[in-house]
Amino acid sequence: MATKTIPSATEFACDIPLPKGFRSQDILSFHARDVTALSEEVRDTRLRKAVVLKGIPCQISIDFFTKHATVQLHCDGRAALTEAELIGLGQRLLGLHFDTQKFEKKYAKDPHLGRLVQRQAGLNIAMVPTVFEALVWAITGQQITVSFAIQLRRRLIELTNIRHSQGLVCHPDAQAVAKLDADQLGELKFSRAKSATILRIAQLVLSGELRLDSPTSNGDAPASAQDYAALSEQLLAIKGVGPWTVNYAMMRGAGYADCSLHGDVVVRSALQNLLGAQEKISEAEAKAWLENYAPWRSLVAAHLWASKTLQA
C-alpha cells in the first residue's frame, strides 16, 4: 500500500470493499445515538463524523453501497496524513479490522452461540477514530445510563467547541481536554473521580508518557496481543481505570479482537438469557465462560449486546 503524504487531504476519496453480508446499519446506528447530530450525522446510508487528526479539524464522510463504501475526508488545513493513514481511518470506522466471516464460520454451530451468530450474521463492531476518544467514552459511561453518558459526551464536545468548517463539532483530542480543569468538567455534571481520570489521561498523552497509538493508525493491522498487554499495563496504573474501561477502549478504539467484557452489565444480562440461567451471572462466571471463546471475545460481546438490542 502506498504511504506517500497527501499535500491536501480536502479532496481525498477512496472506495473500500465490504465483505459479503456487511451490516452497514450497525455502524450507522452506533453513530446516530446522539440525536442532536452535534459531532456525527447519519442520513439514510451516509455517515458524517468530525474528528481531530494531527491537531486539524477534519470531517470524514462514509457513503454505504451494497459491495463497497465510499470514504471522503475534508480537513480544515494540511494535516500531513499519509494515504495509508486515511484508508486506515476508513477501515477503522467500518470495523473491518474484525474478521467477522472467520468468526461466524468457527461458531455457526456452537451449542451456545450458534443460533445467535446465525441470526445476527454479518454483525460487526463500530469503532471510533482514536483510542483516546474510546477511553473518554468508556470513562464517561462508567456506572451511568447510556443516555446520560451521551449527554455528558455532548457537553464535553460543546465545551471544547472544535468546529469543522462544514458544521459538525469534533470530539476533543488530548490537547484540547488537557486545557480543561476539574471545575469545568464538574459544571458539565462529570463526577470528580471521572474528571480527574479523564484529565490525567489527557495530560499523560500530551506529555508523551502515555502513547495511545496502535497499528490501526496506519491501517496496517488491528492491535495485537502485545499491544493490548503493553497498553493495559499503562492504563491500569491510572486511578479510575479498571479492566472494563481498558477492554472497552481497546475494542472500540484499537480493534483488538479479544477483549473480555465480563464486567459489562448488559453482556452479563444477555449471557443469562442465552444460557437460560435463573440467577444473575457474576463477573467471575462471565469471565470464565468468555474464556472459551478467546481470541474472539470482542465479537462475542457484540453479539450479546445485539441480542439485547443495545450497543453501549
TORMARZA-585019 format. One record per residue (C-alpha): residue in three letters; x, y, z. Coordinates in Angstrom, 3 decimals. Layout:
BEGIN
PT  residuo      east     north        up
PT      ALA         X         Y         Z
...
//
This chain:
BEGIN
PT  residuo      east     north        up
PT      MET     0.000     0.000     0.000
PT      ALA     1.296     3.474    -0.876
PT      THR     2.412     5.616     2.043
PT      LYS     3.003     8.945     0.291
PT      THR     1.999    12.098     2.144
PT      ILE    -1.034    13.806     0.666
PT      PRO    -0.360    17.592     0.424
PT      SER    -4.020    18.464     0.958
PT      ALA    -6.479    15.905     2.269
PT      THR    -9.500    18.046     1.452
PT      GLU   -10.057    16.185    -1.814
PT      PHE    -9.234    12.688    -0.573
PT      ALA   -11.677     9.931    -1.506
PT      CYS   -11.475     6.167    -1.848
PT      ASP   -13.701     3.117    -2.206
PT      ILE   -13.302     0.378     0.401
PT      PRO   -14.686    -3.092    -0.436
PT      LEU   -17.183    -4.509     2.061
PT      PRO   -17.395    -8.209     2.939
PT      LYS   -20.449   -10.187     1.894
PT      GLY   -23.372    -9.621     4.234
PT      PHE   -21.849    -6.476     5.772
PT      ARG   -24.412    -4.782     8.034
PT      SER   -23.906    -1.082     7.455
PT      GLN   -26.881    -0.301     9.670
PT      ASP   -24.894    -1.430    12.725
PT      ILE   -22.294     1.257    12.013
PT      LEU   -24.897     3.912    11.239
PT      SER   -26.959     3.160    14.344
PT      PHE   -23.937     3.384    16.642
PT      HIS   -23.044     6.858    15.366
PT      ALA   -26.664     8.036    15.405
PT      ARG   -27.060     7.628    19.181
PT      ASP   -26.841    11.370    19.826
PT      VAL   -29.960    12.642    18.077
PT      THR   -28.670    16.235    18.117
PT      ALA   -26.099    15.215    15.456
PT      LEU   -23.556    17.562    17.020
PT      SER   -20.445    15.555    16.152
PT      GLU   -21.889    12.760    13.979
PT      GLU   -24.718    12.948    11.481
PT      VAL   -26.482     9.968     9.921
PT      ARG   -28.805    10.450     6.966
PT      ASP   -30.114     7.413     5.131
PT      THR   -26.959     5.489     4.173
PT      ARG   -24.472     8.273     4.850
PT      LEU   -22.357     8.976     7.921
PT      ARG   -20.538    12.245     8.574
PT      LYS   -18.246    12.498    11.588
PT      ALA   -15.975    15.312    12.738
PT      VAL   -12.564    14.272    14.026
PT      VAL    -9.295    15.924    15.037
PT      LEU    -6.403    14.483    13.035
PT      LYS    -2.920    15.653    13.955
PT      GLY    -4.385    18.783    15.502
PT      ILE    -6.550    19.679    12.493
PT      PRO   -10.380    19.623    12.481
PT      CYS   -11.488    17.155     9.801
PT      GLN   -14.713    15.627     8.572
PT      ILE   -14.928    12.067     7.356
PT      SER   -17.934    11.063     5.252
PT      ILE   -18.869     7.466     4.503
PT      ASP   -21.491     6.504     1.910
PT      PHE   -22.592     2.869     2.041
PT      PHE   -23.364     0.803    -1.043
PT      THR   -24.019    -2.908    -1.470
PT      LYS   -20.434    -4.012    -2.063
PT      HIS   -18.346    -1.015    -1.044
PT      ALA   -18.229     2.182     0.982
PT      THR   -17.011     5.481    -0.417
PT      VAL   -14.919     7.408     2.086
PT      GLN   -14.192    11.131     1.780
PT      LEU   -12.102    13.313     4.065
PT      HIS   -12.201    17.125     4.338
PT      CYS    -9.604    18.834     6.537
PT      ASP    -9.536    22.474     7.616
PT      GLY    -5.794    22.670     6.976
PT      ARG    -2.874    20.489     5.994
PT      ALA    -2.913    17.522     8.346
PT      ALA     0.101    15.893     6.617
PT      LEU    -1.532    12.483     6.547
PT      THR    -0.352     9.521     4.527
PT      GLU    -2.621     7.712     2.113
PT      ALA    -2.351     4.592     4.291
PT      GLU    -3.473     6.544     7.358
PT      LEU    -6.528     7.868     5.567
PT      ILE    -7.545     4.474     4.221
PT      GLY    -6.882     3.020     7.666
PT      LEU    -9.216     5.589     9.208
PT      GLY   -11.995     4.476     6.866
PT      GLN   -11.340     0.806     7.618
PT      ARG   -11.314     1.579    11.349
PT      LEU   -14.713     3.306    11.307
PT      LEU   -16.144     0.438     9.250
PT      GLY   -14.936    -2.082    11.822
PT      LEU   -13.079    -4.020     9.151
PT      HIS   -10.246    -4.952    11.487
PT      PHE   -12.551    -7.618    12.924
PT      ASP   -12.692   -10.794    10.807
PT      THR   -16.404   -11.420    11.218
PT      GLN   -16.577   -14.055     8.486
PT      LYS   -13.899   -16.206    10.106
PT      PHE   -15.612   -15.802    13.483
PT      GLU   -19.008   -16.802    12.098
PT      LYS   -17.593   -19.814    10.301
PT      LYS   -15.966   -21.016    13.519
PT      TYR   -19.019   -20.571    15.761
PT      ALA   -22.019   -21.066    13.464
PT      LYS   -22.647   -24.491    15.006
PT      ASP   -21.514   -23.684    18.543
PT      PRO   -24.005   -25.133    21.078
PT      HIS   -24.307   -21.790    22.853
PT      LEU   -23.512   -19.084    20.293
PT      GLY   -24.580   -20.880    17.124
PT      ARG   -28.170   -19.697    16.832
PT      LEU   -27.192   -16.186    17.907
PT      VAL   -24.416   -15.961    15.321
PT      GLN   -26.623   -17.317    12.544
PT      ARG   -29.481   -14.970    13.413
PT      GLN   -27.137   -11.968    13.546
PT      ALA   -24.891   -12.896    10.613
PT      GLY   -22.756   -10.018     9.399
PT      LEU   -22.777    -8.214    12.744
PT      ASN   -19.741    -6.002    13.173
PT      ILE   -18.259    -3.690    15.807
PT      ALA   -18.391     0.037    15.164
PT      MET   -15.162     1.783    16.056
PT      VAL   -14.158     5.356    16.799
PT      PRO   -11.190     7.171    15.234
PT      THR    -8.846     7.113    18.221
PT      VAL    -8.136     5.169    21.384
PT      PHE    -8.334     8.472    23.277
PT      GLU   -11.935     9.040    22.189
PT      ALA   -12.806     5.462    23.130
PT      LEU   -11.209     5.901    26.559
PT      VAL   -13.061     9.150    27.258
PT      TRP   -16.348     7.490    26.298
PT      ALA   -15.646     4.423    28.439
PT      ILE   -14.778     6.530    31.489
PT      THR   -17.762     8.810    30.916
PT      GLY   -20.109     5.830    30.753
PT      GLN   -18.933     4.135    33.944
PT      GLN   -21.895     3.247    36.197
PT      ILE   -24.421     5.531    34.482
PT      THR   -27.040     5.009    31.781
PT      VAL   -26.099     5.231    28.111
PT      SER   -28.493     8.182    27.641
PT      PHE   -26.818    10.193    30.419
PT      ALA   -23.359     9.285    29.093
PT      ILE   -24.410    10.626    25.682
PT      GLN   -25.459    13.899    27.335
PT      LEU   -22.104    14.215    29.112
PT      ARG   -20.220    13.466    25.906
PT      ARG   -22.229    16.124    24.067
PT      ARG   -21.493    18.704    26.779
PT      LEU   -17.760    17.989    26.577
PT      ILE   -17.801    18.420    22.795
PT      GLU   -19.753    21.679    23.139
PT      LEU   -17.341    22.971    25.789
PT      THR   -14.192    22.416    23.723
PT      ASN   -16.022    23.550    20.560
PT      ILE   -13.560    22.365    17.888
PT      ARG   -15.799    23.179    14.956
PT      HIS   -15.263    21.939    11.409
PT      SER   -15.994    24.360     8.597
PT      GLN   -18.877    22.182     7.355
PT      GLY   -20.771    22.470    10.637
PT      LEU   -20.052    19.425    12.781
PT      VAL   -18.086    19.746    16.024
PT      CYS   -15.136    17.435    16.672
PT      HIS   -14.724    15.241    19.708
PT      PRO   -11.775    16.880    21.508
PT      ASP    -8.311    15.383    21.302
PT      ALA    -5.981    15.074    24.291
PT      GLN    -4.533    18.533    23.717
PT      ALA    -7.957    20.186    23.973
PT      VAL    -9.025    18.169    27.034
PT      ALA    -5.749    18.851    28.853
PT      LYS    -6.580    22.585    28.785
PT      LEU    -9.679    21.996    30.913
PT      ASP    -9.882    21.689    34.681
PT      ALA   -11.965    19.637    37.095
PT      ASP   -14.302    22.541    37.870
PT      GLN   -15.227    22.925    34.203
PT      LEU   -15.982    19.215    33.866
PT      GLY   -17.877    19.322    37.152
PT      GLU   -20.149    22.026    35.767
PT      LEU   -20.996    19.598    32.960
PT      LYS   -22.014    17.042    35.658
PT      PHE   -18.939    14.832    35.374
PT      SER   -18.119    13.351    38.773
PT      ARG   -14.898    14.458    40.446
PT      ALA   -13.440    10.985    40.005
PT      LYS   -14.237    10.828    36.287
PT      SER   -12.974    14.366    35.758
PT      ALA    -9.673    13.542    37.427
PT      THR    -9.208    10.372    35.380
PT      ILE   -10.014    11.972    32.034
PT      LEU    -7.768    14.962    32.725
PT      ARG    -4.924    12.725    33.914
PT      ILE    -5.063    10.632    30.739
PT      ALA    -5.116    13.746    28.546
PT      GLN    -2.103    15.179    30.380
PT      LEU    -0.178    11.904    30.099
PT      VAL    -0.870    11.718    26.366
PT      LEU     0.143    15.334    25.865
PT      SER     3.407    14.830    27.779
PT      GLY     4.236    11.717    25.778
PT      GLU     4.248     9.482    28.859
PT      LEU     1.217     7.598    27.545
PT      ARG     1.166     6.570    23.888
PT      LEU    -2.212     5.505    22.591
PT      ASP    -1.063     4.876    19.041
PT      SER    -1.822     1.459    17.603
PT      PRO    -1.134    -0.280    14.275
PT      THR    -4.639     0.728    13.172
PT      SER    -3.396     4.310    12.985
PT      ASN    -1.673     3.360     9.745
PT      GLY    -4.340     0.968     8.542
PT      ASP    -1.924    -1.969     8.628
PT      ALA    -3.458    -4.274    11.241
PT      PRO    -5.592    -4.349    14.366
PT      ALA    -3.982    -4.194    17.779
PT      SER    -2.029    -7.319    18.683
PT      ALA    -1.900    -9.177    21.979
PT      GLN     1.420    -7.431    22.645
PT      ASP    -0.150    -4.003    22.010
PT      TYR    -3.022    -4.917    24.322
PT      ALA    -0.768    -6.122    27.141
PT      ALA     1.542    -3.110    26.985
PT      LEU    -1.221    -0.509    26.888
PT      SER    -3.303    -2.324    29.508
PT      GLU    -0.421    -2.211    31.968
PT      GLN    -0.050     1.538    31.492
PT      LEU    -3.765     2.277    31.708
PT      LEU    -4.473     0.105    34.734
PT      ALA    -1.858     2.081    36.654
PT      ILE    -4.070     5.187    36.299
PT      LYS    -6.544     5.751    39.125
PT      GLY   -10.103     5.343    37.852
PT      VAL    -9.220     2.944    35.031
PT      GLY   -10.208    -0.683    35.522
PT      PRO   -10.335    -3.802    33.330
PT      TRP   -13.736    -2.955    31.803
PT      THR   -12.536     0.506    30.725
PT      VAL    -9.359    -0.914    29.199
PT      ASN   -11.157    -3.688    27.338
PT      TYR   -13.884    -1.419    26.030
PT      ALA   -11.392     1.187    24.805
PT      MET    -9.172    -1.427    23.156
PT      MET   -12.179    -2.891    21.367
PT      ARG   -13.748     0.379    20.172
PT      GLY   -10.533     2.326    19.697
PT      ALA    -7.840    -0.159    18.693
PT      GLY    -9.764    -3.001    17.087
PT      TYR    -8.473    -5.634    19.480
PT      ALA   -10.499    -8.789    18.865
PT      ASP   -10.089   -10.492    22.237
PT      CYS   -11.441    -8.020    24.775
PT      SER   -13.254    -9.679    27.658
PT      LEU   -16.287    -7.562    28.585
PT      HIS   -17.237    -9.741    31.555
PT      GLY   -17.626    -6.596    33.669
PT      ASP   -20.358    -5.246    31.399
PT      VAL   -23.843    -5.403    32.914
PT      VAL   -25.594    -5.803    29.548
PT      VAL   -23.213    -8.563    28.466
PT      ARG   -23.907   -10.478    31.662
PT      SER   -27.668    -9.983    31.335
PT      ALA   -27.597   -11.194    27.726
PT      LEU   -25.467   -14.169    28.757
PT      GLN   -28.018   -15.061    31.434
PT      ASN   -30.738   -15.068    28.762
PT      LEU   -28.585   -17.054    26.349
PT      LEU   -27.828   -19.757    28.908
PT      GLY   -31.340   -19.763    30.369
PT      ALA   -29.926   -19.189    33.844
PT      GLN   -32.332   -18.347    36.643
PT      GLU   -29.750   -16.445    38.694
PT      LYS   -27.783   -13.424    37.542
PT      ILE   -24.390   -14.207    36.022
PT      SER   -21.496   -12.919    38.139
PT      GLU   -18.407   -11.239    36.701
PT      ALA   -16.318   -14.285    37.586
PT      GLU   -18.790   -16.625    35.874
PT      ALA   -18.949   -14.412    32.782
PT      LYS   -15.155   -14.186    32.611
PT      ALA   -14.783   -17.979    32.820
PT      TRP   -17.449   -18.529    30.146
PT      LEU   -15.968   -15.939    27.774
PT      GLU   -12.514   -17.512    28.058
PT      ASN   -13.858   -20.413    25.990
PT      TYR   -14.128   -18.031    23.043
PT      ALA   -10.662   -16.477    23.070
PT      PRO    -9.334   -14.900    20.870
PT      TRP   -12.772   -13.703    19.665
PT      ARG   -14.261   -12.278    22.840
PT      SER   -14.883    -8.791    21.390
PT      LEU   -17.228   -10.207    18.748
PT      VAL   -18.919   -12.423    21.331
PT      ALA   -19.649    -9.275    23.368
PT      ALA   -21.024    -7.564    20.254
PT      HIS   -23.407   -10.448    19.618
PT      LEU   -24.523   -10.464    23.243
PT      TRP   -25.139    -6.700    23.117
PT      ALA   -27.103    -7.027    19.894
PT      SER   -29.244    -9.780    21.388
PT      LYS   -30.361    -7.207    23.954
PT      THR   -30.936    -4.641    21.165
PT      LEU   -28.493    -2.284    22.852
PT      GLN   -24.935    -1.286    21.925
PT      ALA   -23.026     0.546    24.627
//
